[in-house]
């Protein structure tokens, strides 16, 4: 669900600010995942469990987190380059 539509509570103002900067997932066991780790959770759930498990291991998970931060910080540039029209 988009964070803008999440009920309050459990959504708080500080959590909404963090959600505006990175994807967050509330796992079924109650763990809150953010950024690269949240992306790996989704990757596992959409049918790539082996790849997700591999990428969760250090030092690969550190590279996933670094890559996520890089793309999130420069999402406008990536959007223009990857989704050009014409």
C-alpha positions as CSV (number, residue, x, y, z in Angstrom):
1,X,0.0,0.0,0.0
2,X,1.3,3.5,-0.7
3,X,2.6,5.1,2.5
4,X,0.3,8.1,1.8
5,X,-2.7,5.8,2.2
6,X,-1.5,4.0,5.3
7,X,-3.7,4.4,8.4
8,X,-2.5,6.6,11.3
9,X,-1.5,4.8,13.5
10,X,0.6,2.8,12.8
11,X,1.9,5.4,10.3
12,X,3.6,8.3,12.1
13,X,5.0,11.6,10.8
14,X,8.7,10.5,11.2
15,X,7.9,7.2,9.4
16,X,6.1,9.0,6.6
17,X,9.2,11.2,6.1
18,X,11.4,8.0,5.9
19,X,9.0,6.4,3.5
20,X,9.2,9.4,1.2
21,X,12.9,8.7,0.8
22,X,13.0,4.8,0.6
23,X,10.7,1.9,0.1
24,X,9.6,0.2,3.4
25,X,8.0,-3.2,3.9
26,X,6.4,-4.4,7.1
27,X,7.1,-8.1,7.0
28,X,4.5,-10.6,8.3
29,X,6.5,-11.2,11.5
30,X,6.4,-7.5,12.2
31,X,9.9,-6.5,11.1
32,X,10.2,-3.2,9.3
33,X,12.5,-3.4,6.3
34,X,13.8,-0.4,4.4
35,X,15.8,0.4,1.2
36,X,17.8,-2.4,-0.3
37,X,16.7,-5.0,2.3
38,X,13.0,-4.2,1.6
39,X,13.7,-4.6,-2.1
40,X,15.3,-8.0,-1.5
41,X,12.1,-9.0,0.5
42,X,10.0,-8.0,-2.5
43,X,12.4,-9.8,-4.9
44,X,12.0,-13.0,-2.9
45,X,8.2,-12.7,-2.9
46,X,7.8,-12.1,-6.6
47,X,9.6,-15.3,-7.5
48,X,13.3,-14.9,-7.1
49,X,14.0,-16.4,-3.6
50,X,17.4,-17.9,-4.5
51,X,18.7,-14.6,-5.8
52,X,17.3,-12.7,-2.8
53,X,18.9,-15.1,-0.4
54,X,22.2,-14.8,-2.2
55,X,22.1,-11.0,-2.2
56,X,21.3,-10.9,1.5
57,X,24.7,-12.2,2.4
58,X,27.6,-9.9,3.4
59,X,29.3,-8.3,1.5
60,X,26.6,-8.5,-1.3
61,X,23.9,-7.0,0.9
62,X,26.2,-4.0,1.5
63,X,26.4,-3.5,-2.3
64,X,22.6,-3.8,-2.6
65,X,22.2,-1.1,0.1
66,X,24.8,1.2,-1.6
67,X,23.1,0.7,-5.0
68,X,19.7,1.4,-3.6
69,X,20.9,4.6,-1.9
70,X,22.6,5.7,-5.2
71,X,19.5,5.2,-7.3
72,X,17.2,6.7,-4.7
73,X,19.3,9.8,-4.3
74,X,19.4,10.3,-8.1
75,X,16.1,8.9,-9.1
76,X,15.3,11.8,-11.4
77,X,18.5,11.2,-13.5
78,X,17.8,7.4,-13.6
79,X,14.2,8.0,-14.7
80,X,15.3,10.4,-17.5
81,X,17.9,7.9,-18.8
82,X,15.9,4.7,-18.4
83,X,12.5,5.9,-19.5
84,X,13.2,8.2,-22.4
85,X,10.5,8.5,-25.1
86,X,11.3,8.3,-28.7
